[in-house]
Amino acid sequence: MLKFLEKVGKVLRGRSIIDDDLLEDLEEALIQADVSVGLAVKLTQELAERAEREHVTDPEALADLLRKRVMRMLSQWDTTLHTGTTAPTTFLVLGVNGVGKTTSIAKIAHWYHSAGNKVMMVAADTFRAAAIDQLQVWAERVGCDLVRQQPNADPAAVAFDALQAAKTRGTQLVIIDTAGRLHTKVNLMEELRKINRVVERELGRPADERLLIMDATTGQNGLNQARQFHEAVGVTGIMLTKLDSTAKGGIVLTIADELGIPIKLVGVGEKLHDLQLFSAQEFANSLF
């Protein structure tokens, strides 16, 4: 992983004492790195209290305390991708338009396909003809099946047809794309609930992953949207896109603190292989 919170590290490097000025600079650096204000204040206060309690006076030691605190925040959840008890394992992919949803689906499909799995993409974002066409292109590049219908078809019906086909074809993984915006005639969240019900009825269990795609560069703006998706279908994990040098990285901590949803995957580039499992240890170590 890359260095995400470089500014935070710089605050703690080259300082000789832990004083109010350092703590204020640390709090400001956390906020500028997309950590929410409330969490930045809480983390800074915790560090100050622990440093005083344990007689820590070296800013470098404070950096180690912060790294360990971040580790505790992020390592409390199961971050593995779940596999269904019976085939096909099914992922429902959620997210607003523009966050890299279609590309993320392609990366996940490529990952599983490269491991020898038979993968199917499902174009259930039927409100956007472009989304269907984009998924077609990615399916051809990856070399996996695609189930699609005409624009404005019933998304739940597309999901139903796909699962029926997957069972017939012996598919191991089904990845269902979903709409990312409100449509004039259909409530987005109700449509997602409907797709989720169809998946649960056909599999005898909920979708094995309900993955929310979030853009790491959007900062605080995506949190309310994430809450709505979570309330609708119970998000099981988050994939952060664009978590490279352009992202400040603090959004990772804010998601953990405010949403309580594990980050499972990170996209770190535009190519198909630019996908990683999220590691709390690697992220914490990358702070400095």
BALOBA-1460 file (C-alpha; in Angstrom, 3 decimals):
// residues 288
<rec num="1" residu="m" x="0.000" y="0.000" z="0.000"/>
<rec num="2" residu="l" x="1.013" y="3.597" z="-0.470"/>
<rec num="3" residu="k" x="1.510" y="6.266" z="2.179"/>
<rec num="4" residu="f" x="-1.937" y="7.694" z="2.793"/>
<rec num="5" residu="l" x="-1.636" y="10.004" z="5.781"/>
<rec num="6" residu="e" x="1.747" y="11.516" z="5.046"/>
<rec num="7" residu="k" x="0.825" y="14.849" z="6.577"/>
<rec num="8" residu="v" x="0.053" y="13.152" z="9.894"/>
<rec num="9" residu="g" x="3.469" y="11.505" z="9.853"/>
<rec num="10" residu="k" x="5.175" y="14.800" z="9.088"/>
<rec num="11" residu="v" x="3.591" y="16.427" z="12.142"/>
<rec num="12" residu="l" x="5.175" y="13.825" z="14.429"/>
<rec num="13" residu="r" x="8.574" y="13.755" z="12.734"/>
<rec num="14" residu="g" x="11.238" y="16.210" z="13.708"/>
<rec num="15" residu="r" x="9.471" y="17.356" z="16.898"/>
<rec num="16" residu="s" x="11.255" y="17.171" z="20.236"/>
<rec num="17" residu="i" x="8.364" y="17.281" z="22.722"/>
<rec num="18" residu="i" x="4.678" y="16.454" z="22.988"/>
<rec num="19" residu="d" x="2.927" y="19.729" z="23.764"/>
<rec num="20" residu="d" x="-0.340" y="21.489" z="22.986"/>
<rec num="21" residu="d" x="1.024" y="22.856" z="19.705"/>
<rec num="22" residu="l" x="1.917" y="19.367" z="18.485"/>
<rec num="23" residu="l" x="-1.489" y="17.986" z="19.483"/>
<rec num="24" residu="e" x="-3.288" y="20.825" z="17.704"/>
<rec num="25" residu="d" x="-1.195" y="20.245" z="14.584"/>
<rec num="26" residu="l" x="-1.923" y="16.519" z="14.769"/>
<rec num="27" residu="e" x="-5.674" y="17.113" z="15.054"/>
<rec num="28" residu="e" x="-5.588" y="19.510" z="12.091"/>
<rec num="29" residu="a" x="-3.550" y="17.070" z="9.997"/>
<rec num="30" residu="l" x="-6.036" y="14.263" z="10.677"/>
<rec num="31" residu="i" x="-8.956" y="16.452" z="9.598"/>
<rec num="32" residu="q" x="-7.129" y="17.533" z="6.423"/>
<rec num="33" residu="a" x="-6.543" y="13.842" z="5.673"/>
<rec num="34" residu="d" x="-10.342" y="13.235" z="5.647"/>
<rec num="35" residu="v" x="-10.699" y="11.957" z="9.196"/>
<rec num="36" residu="s" x="-13.999" y="13.314" z="10.535"/>
<rec num="37" residu="v" x="-13.730" y="16.198" z="12.986"/>
<rec num="38" residu="g" x="-15.251" y="14.200" z="15.828"/>
<rec num="39" residu="l" x="-12.912" y="11.264" z="15.319"/>
<rec num="40" residu="a" x="-9.861" y="13.511" z="14.935"/>
<rec num="41" residu="v" x="-10.658" y="15.177" z="18.265"/>
<rec num="42" residu="k" x="-11.270" y="11.804" z="19.933"/>
<rec num="43" residu="l" x="-8.064" y="10.246" z="18.632"/>
<rec num="44" residu="t" x="-5.955" y="13.238" z="19.654"/>
<rec num="45" residu="q" x="-7.450" y="13.294" z="23.145"/>
<rec num="46" residu="e" x="-6.918" y="9.564" z="23.574"/>
<rec num="47" residu="l" x="-3.287" y="9.855" z="22.527"/>
<rec num="48" residu="a" x="-2.668" y="12.802" z="24.840"/>
<rec num="49" residu="e" x="-4.225" y="10.978" z="27.806"/>
<rec num="50" residu="r" x="-2.330" y="7.777" z="27.123"/>
<rec num="51" residu="a" x="0.958" y="9.636" z="26.664"/>
<rec num="52" residu="e" x="0.450" y="11.355" z="30.007"/>
<rec num="53" residu="r" x="-0.603" y="8.129" z="31.728"/>
<rec num="54" residu="e" x="2.355" y="6.167" z="30.402"/>
<rec num="55" residu="h" x="4.840" y="9.052" z="30.704"/>
<rec num="56" residu="v" x="5.480" y="9.137" z="26.964"/>
<rec num="57" residu="t" x="7.388" y="12.281" z="25.983"/>
<rec num="58" residu="d" x="8.891" y="11.347" z="22.606"/>
<rec num="59" residu="p" x="6.745" y="12.270" z="19.574"/>
<rec num="60" residu="e" x="8.062" y="9.177" z="17.767"/>
<rec num="61" residu="a" x="6.594" y="7.036" z="20.547"/>
<rec num="62" residu="l" x="3.321" y="8.929" z="20.083"/>
<rec num="63" residu="a" x="3.412" y="7.925" z="16.433"/>
<rec num="64" residu="d" x="3.650" y="4.285" z="17.470"/>
<rec num="65" residu="l" x="0.670" y="4.717" z="19.810"/>
<rec num="66" residu="l" x="-1.357" y="6.174" z="16.947"/>
<rec num="67" residu="r" x="-0.373" y="3.309" z="14.651"/>
<rec num="68" residu="k" x="-1.506" y="0.745" z="17.231"/>
<rec num="69" residu="r" x="-4.774" y="2.627" z="17.788"/>
<rec num="70" residu="v" x="-5.496" y="2.603" z="14.061"/>
<rec num="71" residu="m" x="-4.748" y="-1.121" z="13.979"/>
<rec num="72" residu="r" x="-7.304" y="-1.754" z="16.746"/>
<rec num="73" residu="m" x="-9.912" y="0.313" z="14.914"/>
<rec num="74" residu="l" x="-9.550" y="-1.506" z="11.619"/>
<rec num="75" residu="s" x="-8.748" y="-5.092" z="12.578"/>
<rec num="76" residu="q" x="-11.894" y="-5.863" z="14.592"/>
<rec num="77" residu="w" x="-13.920" y="-7.065" z="11.577"/>
<rec num="78" residu="d" x="-13.741" y="-10.072" z="9.322"/>
<rec num="79" residu="t" x="-12.365" y="-8.747" z="6.039"/>
<rec num="80" residu="t" x="-12.445" y="-11.975" z="4.030"/>
<rec num="81" residu="l" x="-14.778" y="-12.272" z="1.052"/>
<rec num="82" residu="h" x="-17.485" y="-14.786" z="1.843"/>
<rec num="83" residu="t" x="-18.138" y="-17.851" z="-0.285"/>
<rec num="84" residu="g" x="-21.606" y="-19.358" z="-0.557"/>
<rec num="85" residu="t" x="-22.313" y="-22.757" z="0.962"/>
<rec num="86" residu="t" x="-23.651" y="-23.787" z="-2.442"/>
<rec num="87" residu="a" x="-22.891" y="-22.421" z="-5.902"/>
<rec num="88" residu="p" x="-23.120" y="-19.842" z="-7.162"/>
<rec num="89" residu="t" x="-21.485" y="-17.456" z="-4.711"/>
<rec num="90" residu="t" x="-23.262" y="-14.161" z="-5.397"/>
<rec num="91" residu="f" x="-22.019" y="-10.607" z="-4.908"/>
<rec num="92" residu="l" x="-24.429" y="-7.660" z="-5.078"/>
<rec num="93" residu="v" x="-22.449" y="-4.547" z="-6.035"/>
<rec num="94" residu="l" x="-23.788" y="-1.177" z="-4.877"/>
<rec num="95" residu="g" x="-22.747" y="2.445" z="-5.202"/>
<rec num="96" residu="v" x="-23.643" y="5.787" z="-6.731"/>
<rec num="97" residu="n" x="-22.671" y="6.568" z="-10.318"/>
<rec num="98" residu="g" x="-19.140" y="7.813" z="-10.840"/>
<rec num="99" residu="v" x="-17.361" y="5.888" z="-8.079"/>
<rec num="100" residu="g" x="-15.879" y="3.274" z="-10.416"/>
<rec num="101" residu="k" x="-18.504" y="0.574" z="-9.901"/>
<rec num="102" residu="t" x="-18.269" y="-1.027" z="-13.349"/>
<rec num="103" residu="t" x="-14.460" y="-1.080" z="-13.289"/>
<rec num="104" residu="s" x="-14.520" y="-2.537" z="-9.781"/>
<rec num="105" residu="i" x="-16.796" y="-5.350" z="-10.936"/>
<rec num="106" residu="a" x="-14.344" y="-6.084" z="-13.755"/>
<rec num="107" residu="k" x="-11.427" y="-6.217" z="-11.312"/>
<rec num="108" residu="i" x="-13.246" y="-8.616" z="-8.993"/>
<rec num="109" residu="a" x="-14.292" y="-10.775" z="-11.948"/>
<rec num="110" residu="h" x="-10.725" y="-10.833" z="-13.271"/>
<rec num="111" residu="w" x="-9.399" y="-11.784" z="-9.834"/>
<rec num="112" residu="y" x="-11.702" y="-14.780" z="-9.500"/>
<rec num="113" residu="h" x="-11.476" y="-15.749" z="-13.180"/>
<rec num="114" residu="s" x="-7.667" y="-15.760" z="-12.972"/>
<rec num="115" residu="a" x="-7.943" y="-18.208" z="-10.059"/>
<rec num="116" residu="g" x="-9.816" y="-20.659" z="-12.302"/>
<rec num="117" residu="n" x="-13.395" y="-19.804" z="-11.377"/>
<rec num="118" residu="k" x="-16.261" y="-19.565" z="-13.848"/>
<rec num="119" residu="v" x="-17.562" y="-16.023" z="-13.404"/>
<rec num="120" residu="m" x="-20.714" y="-14.272" z="-14.581"/>
<rec num="121" residu="m" x="-21.375" y="-10.532" z="-14.667"/>
<rec num="122" residu="v" x="-24.985" y="-9.363" z="-14.489"/>
<rec num="123" residu="a" x="-26.037" y="-6.011" z="-15.970"/>
<rec num="124" residu="a" x="-28.886" y="-5.170" z="-13.575"/>
<rec num="125" residu="d" x="-28.287" y="-1.413" z="-13.806"/>
<rec num="126" residu="t" x="-30.882" y="-1.313" z="-16.554"/>
<rec num="127" residu="f" x="-31.632" y="2.401" z="-16.158"/>
<rec num="128" residu="r" x="-28.365" y="3.268" z="-17.943"/>
<rec num="129" residu="a" x="-27.755" y="1.786" z="-21.370"/>
<rec num="130" residu="a" x="-24.128" y="2.894" z="-21.074"/>
<rec num="131" residu="a" x="-23.679" y="0.778" z="-17.939"/>
<rec num="132" residu="i" x="-24.897" y="-2.316" z="-19.795"/>
<rec num="133" residu="d" x="-22.562" y="-1.651" z="-22.707"/>
<rec num="134" residu="q" x="-19.594" y="-0.982" z="-20.407"/>
<rec num="135" residu="l" x="-20.146" y="-4.256" z="-18.592"/>
<rec num="136" residu="q" x="-20.323" y="-6.035" z="-21.965"/>
<rec num="137" residu="v" x="-16.893" y="-4.655" z="-22.867"/>
<rec num="138" residu="w" x="-15.394" y="-5.672" z="-19.520"/>
<rec num="139" residu="a" x="-16.910" y="-9.164" z="-19.691"/>
<rec num="140" residu="e" x="-15.261" y="-9.681" z="-23.080"/>
<rec num="141" residu="r" x="-11.908" y="-8.451" z="-21.764"/>
<rec num="142" residu="v" x="-12.048" y="-10.650" z="-18.669"/>
<rec num="143" residu="g" x="-13.401" y="-13.627" z="-20.587"/>
<rec num="144" residu="c" x="-16.482" y="-14.260" z="-18.469"/>
<rec num="145" residu="d" x="-20.212" y="-14.622" z="-19.100"/>
<rec num="146" residu="l" x="-22.578" y="-11.668" z="-19.149"/>
<rec num="147" residu="v" x="-26.332" y="-11.686" z="-18.603"/>
<rec num="148" residu="r" x="-28.086" y="-8.576" z="-19.888"/>
<rec num="149" residu="q" x="-31.468" y="-7.430" z="-21.136"/>
<rec num="150" residu="q" x="-32.767" y="-4.342" z="-22.864"/>
<rec num="151" residu="p" x="-32.482" y="-0.931" z="-21.155"/>
<rec num="152" residu="n" x="-35.264" y="-0.260" z="-18.608"/>
<rec num="153" residu="a" x="-35.925" y="-3.975" z="-18.102"/>
<rec num="154" residu="d" x="-36.861" y="-5.025" z="-14.563"/>
<rec num="155" residu="p" x="-33.521" y="-5.274" z="-12.687"/>
<rec num="156" residu="a" x="-34.828" y="-7.998" z="-10.367"/>
<rec num="157" residu="a" x="-35.905" y="-10.045" z="-13.407"/>
<rec num="158" residu="v" x="-32.385" y="-9.734" z="-14.835"/>
<rec num="159" residu="a" x="-30.960" y="-11.002" z="-11.534"/>
<rec num="160" residu="f" x="-33.431" y="-13.900" z="-11.532"/>
<rec num="161" residu="d" x="-32.524" y="-14.928" z="-15.089"/>
<rec num="162" residu="a" x="-28.821" y="-14.700" z="-14.263"/>
<rec num="163" residu="l" x="-29.056" y="-16.964" z="-11.235"/>
<rec num="164" residu="q" x="-31.055" y="-19.508" z="-13.196"/>
<rec num="165" residu="a" x="-28.427" y="-19.456" z="-15.951"/>
<rec num="166" residu="a" x="-25.582" y="-19.652" z="-13.428"/>
<rec num="167" residu="k" x="-27.000" y="-22.824" z="-11.908"/>
<rec num="168" residu="t" x="-27.367" y="-24.398" z="-15.344"/>
<rec num="169" residu="r" x="-23.863" y="-23.427" z="-16.481"/>
<rec num="170" residu="g" x="-22.051" y="-24.409" z="-13.273"/>
<rec num="171" residu="t" x="-20.950" y="-20.843" z="-12.535"/>
<rec num="172" residu="q" x="-18.974" y="-20.347" z="-9.316"/>
<rec num="173" residu="l" x="-19.349" y="-16.565" z="-8.938"/>
<rec num="174" residu="v" x="-22.137" y="-14.197" z="-9.981"/>
<rec num="175" residu="i" x="-21.487" y="-10.444" z="-9.717"/>
<rec num="176" residu="i" x="-24.623" y="-8.316" z="-10.017"/>
<rec num="177" residu="d" x="-24.290" y="-4.655" z="-10.988"/>
<rec num="178" residu="t" x="-27.068" y="-2.405" z="-9.654"/>
<rec num="179" residu="a" x="-28.331" y="1.105" z="-10.351"/>
<rec num="180" residu="g" x="-26.530" y="3.986" z="-8.726"/>
<rec num="181" residu="r" x="-29.026" y="6.826" z="-8.815"/>
<rec num="182" residu="l" x="-32.657" y="7.641" z="-8.264"/>
<rec num="183" residu="h" x="-34.743" y="7.134" z="-11.366"/>
<rec num="184" residu="t" x="-37.817" y="9.237" z="-12.110"/>
<rec num="185" residu="k" x="-40.166" y="6.273" z="-11.810"/>
<rec num="186" residu="v" x="-38.478" y="3.868" z="-9.419"/>
<rec num="187" residu="n" x="-37.111" y="4.340" z="-5.937"/>
<rec num="188" residu="l" x="-33.503" y="3.163" z="-6.002"/>
<rec num="189" residu="m" x="-33.429" y="1.644" z="-2.532"/>
<rec num="190" residu="e" x="-36.683" y="-0.245" z="-3.039"/>
<rec num="191" residu="e" x="-35.303" y="-1.633" z="-6.300"/>
<rec num="192" residu="l" x="-32.204" y="-2.828" z="-4.453"/>
<rec num="193" residu="r" x="-34.338" y="-4.476" z="-1.770"/>
<rec num="194" residu="k" x="-36.302" y="-6.239" z="-4.503"/>
<rec num="195" residu="i" x="-33.130" y="-7.573" z="-6.146"/>
<rec num="196" residu="n" x="-31.876" y="-8.692" z="-2.745"/>
<rec num="197" residu="r" x="-35.138" y="-10.557" z="-2.088"/>
<rec num="198" residu="v" x="-34.889" y="-12.331" z="-5.448"/>
<rec num="199" residu="v" x="-31.316" y="-13.402" z="-4.709"/>
<rec num="200" residu="e" x="-32.277" y="-14.682" z="-1.255"/>
<rec num="201" residu="r" x="-35.235" y="-16.599" z="-2.643"/>
<rec num="202" residu="e" x="-33.193" y="-18.247" z="-5.397"/>
<rec num="203" residu="l" x="-30.154" y="-19.092" z="-3.253"/>
<rec num="204" residu="g" x="-31.898" y="-19.805" z="0.034"/>
<rec num="205" residu="r" x="-29.637" y="-17.190" z="1.642"/>
<rec num="206" residu="p" x="-28.888" y="-13.481" z="1.226"/>
<rec num="207" residu="a" x="-26.281" y="-12.405" z="-1.307"/>
<rec num="208" residu="d" x="-22.946" y="-13.631" z="0.033"/>
<rec num="209" residu="e" x="-21.515" y="-10.115" z="-0.212"/>
<rec num="210" residu="r" x="-23.314" y="-6.811" z="-0.552"/>
<rec num="211" residu="l" x="-20.313" y="-4.734" z="-1.584"/>
<rec num="212" residu="l" x="-20.530" y="-0.948" z="-1.551"/>
<rec num="213" residu="i" x="-18.109" y="0.808" z="-3.902"/>
<rec num="214" residu="m" x="-16.865" y="4.122" z="-2.504"/>
<rec num="215" residu="d" x="-14.492" y="6.661" z="-4.021"/>
<rec num="216" residu="a" x="-11.668" y="7.331" z="-1.543"/>
<rec num="217" residu="t" x="-11.219" y="10.868" z="-2.859"/>
<rec num="218" residu="t" x="-14.754" y="12.037" z="-2.062"/>
<rec num="219" residu="g" x="-14.009" y="12.448" z="1.626"/>
<rec num="220" residu="q" x="-17.021" y="12.955" z="3.862"/>
<rec num="221" residu="n" x="-19.537" y="13.254" z="1.035"/>
<rec num="222" residu="g" x="-20.103" y="9.544" z="0.553"/>
<rec num="223" residu="l" x="-20.992" y="8.699" z="4.135"/>
<rec num="224" residu="n" x="-24.689" y="9.608" z="4.014"/>
<rec num="225" residu="q" x="-25.082" y="7.643" z="0.793"/>
<rec num="226" residu="a" x="-23.329" y="4.700" z="2.430"/>
<rec num="227" residu="r" x="-25.765" y="4.818" z="5.348"/>
<rec num="228" residu="q" x="-28.725" y="4.677" z="2.952"/>
<rec num="229" residu="f" x="-27.341" y="1.646" z="1.123"/>
<rec num="230" residu="h" x="-26.608" y="-0.041" z="4.450"/>
<rec num="231" residu="e" x="-30.134" y="0.559" z="5.710"/>
<rec num="232" residu="a" x="-31.597" y="-0.823" z="2.485"/>
<rec num="233" residu="v" x="-29.693" y="-4.080" z="2.041"/>
<rec num="234" residu="g" x="-27.231" y="-4.469" z="4.914"/>
<rec num="235" residu="v" x="-23.828" y="-3.756" z="3.369"/>
<rec num="236" residu="t" x="-21.329" y="-6.505" z="4.256"/>
<rec num="237" residu="g" x="-18.194" y="-4.804" z="3.001"/>
<rec num="238" residu="i" x="-16.751" y="-1.770" z="1.263"/>
<rec num="239" residu="m" x="-14.410" y="-1.516" z="-1.678"/>
<rec num="240" residu="l" x="-12.547" y="1.767" z="-1.831"/>
<rec num="241" residu="t" x="-11.602" y="2.923" z="-5.318"/>
<rec num="242" residu="k" x="-8.831" y="5.392" z="-6.182"/>
<rec num="243" residu="l" x="-6.964" y="4.648" z="-2.953"/>
<rec num="244" residu="d" x="-3.663" y="5.706" z="-4.463"/>
<rec num="245" residu="s" x="-1.583" y="8.852" z="-4.223"/>
<rec num="246" residu="t" x="-4.638" y="11.059" z="-4.865"/>
<rec num="247" residu="a" x="-6.480" y="9.902" z="-1.734"/>
<rec num="248" residu="k" x="-5.829" y="11.346" z="1.679"/>
<rec num="249" residu="g" x="-6.669" y="8.076" z="3.392"/>
<rec num="250" residu="g" x="-8.410" y="9.330" z="6.514"/>
<rec num="251" residu="i" x="-11.755" y="8.309" z="5.041"/>
<rec num="252" residu="v" x="-10.738" y="4.733" z="5.941"/>
<rec num="253" residu="l" x="-10.804" y="5.623" z="9.632"/>
<rec num="254" residu="t" x="-14.011" y="7.642" z="9.307"/>
<rec num="255" residu="i" x="-15.809" y="4.725" z="7.631"/>
<rec num="256" residu="a" x="-14.705" y="2.381" z="10.399"/>
<rec num="257" residu="d" x="-15.769" y="4.811" z="13.119"/>
<rec num="258" residu="e" x="-19.086" y="6.059" z="11.723"/>
<rec num="259" residu="l" x="-20.384" y="3.133" z="9.667"/>
<rec num="260" residu="g" x="-18.899" y="0.090" z="11.380"/>
<rec num="261" residu="i" x="-18.631" y="-1.708" z="8.016"/>
<rec num="262" residu="p" x="-15.421" y="-3.553" z="7.134"/>
<rec num="263" residu="i" x="-13.305" y="-2.360" z="4.245"/>
<rec num="264" residu="k" x="-12.598" y="-5.521" z="2.271"/>
<rec num="265" residu="l" x="-11.054" y="-4.412" z="-1.016"/>
<rec num="266" residu="v" x="-9.097" y="-1.448" z="-2.340"/>
<rec num="267" residu="g" x="-8.555" y="-0.342" z="-5.911"/>
<rec num="268" residu="v" x="-5.163" y="1.274" z="-6.395"/>
<rec num="269" residu="g" x="-5.107" y="1.933" z="-10.146"/>
<rec num="270" residu="e" x="-6.970" y="1.626" z="-13.425"/>
<rec num="271" residu="k" x="-5.720" y="-1.764" z="-14.609"/>
<rec num="272" residu="l" x="-7.582" y="-5.044" z="-14.054"/>
<rec num="273" residu="h" x="-4.970" y="-6.344" z="-11.630"/>
<rec num="274" residu="d" x="-4.979" y="-3.149" z="-9.516"/>
<rec num="275" residu="l" x="-7.006" y="-4.748" z="-6.723"/>
<rec num="276" residu="q" x="-5.936" y="-5.668" z="-3.199"/>
<rec num="277" residu="l" x="-7.478" y="-7.150" z="-0.107"/>
<rec num="278" residu="f" x="-7.528" y="-4.464" z="2.564"/>
<rec num="279" residu="s" x="-4.982" y="-5.014" z="5.329"/>
<rec num="280" residu="a" x="-5.369" y="-3.091" z="8.603"/>
<rec num="281" residu="q" x="-1.741" y="-3.805" z="9.445"/>
<rec num="282" residu="e" x="-0.417" y="-2.536" z="6.129"/>
<rec num="283" residu="f" x="-2.590" y="0.556" z="6.310"/>
<rec num="284" residu="a" x="-1.492" y="1.353" z="9.879"/>
<rec num="285" residu="n" x="2.156" y="0.804" z="8.992"/>
<rec num="286" residu="s" x="1.794" y="3.100" z="5.975"/>
<rec num="287" residu="l" x="0.895" y="6.050" z="8.203"/>
<rec num="288" residu="f" x="4.543" y="6.924" z="8.716"/>
